[in-house]
Amino acid sequence: MLLKGKVAVVTGGGRGIGRAIAKKFAEEGASVVVTARSQKEIDEVSKEIQAGGGKATRVVADVSREKDCDQIVNSARNAFGAIHILVPECLAR
């Protein structure tokens, strides 16, 4: 478990590469904050991570809005205490 004890925020984590990154990070032991604009997509990813024994939370957010970014950070800190890894949406495409 390469990422045990780490917290990863994956923006654009509801589908495609972002979804795969979120799931892989969880497999490697990270607690994952999955964010995207679609509630349904991030609910599914979060449930899949949790069903596999991982820790995940989700935040519906648009990273082009500063208040949404603040919400992501606050949610990550509230759920897991810190942020160690950030995967921006542009890298998840």
Secondary structure as the mmCIF struct_conf table of DSSP 4:
data_model
#
loop_
_struct_conf.conf_type_id
_struct_conf.id
_struct_conf.beg_label_comp_id
_struct_conf.beg_label_asym_id
_struct_conf.beg_label_seq_id
_struct_conf.end_label_comp_id
_struct_conf.end_label_asym_id
_struct_conf.end_label_seq_id
TURN_TY1_P TURN_TY1_P1 LEU A 2 GLY A 5
STRN STRN1 VAL A 7 THR A 11
TURN_TY1_P TURN_TY1_P2 GLY A 12 GLY A 14
BEND BEND1 ARG A 15 ARG A 15
HELX_RH_AL_P HELX_RH_AL_P1 GLY A 16 GLU A 27
TURN_TY1_P TURN_TY1_P3 GLU A 28 GLY A 29
STRN STRN2 SER A 31 ALA A 36
BEND BEND2 ARG A 37 ARG A 37
HELX_RH_AL_P HELX_RH_AL_P2 GLN A 39 ALA A 51
TURN_TY1_P TURN_TY1_P4 GLY A 52 GLY A 53
STRN STRN3 LYS A 55 VAL A 60
TURN_TY1_P TURN_TY1_P5 VAL A 63 SER A 64
BEND BEND3 ARG A 65 ARG A 65
HELX_RH_AL_P HELX_RH_AL_P3 GLU A 66 PHE A 80
BEND BEND4 GLY A 81 GLY A 81
STRN STRN4 ILE A 85 VAL A 87
HELX_RH_3T_P HELX_RH_3T_P1 GLU A 89 ALA A 92
#
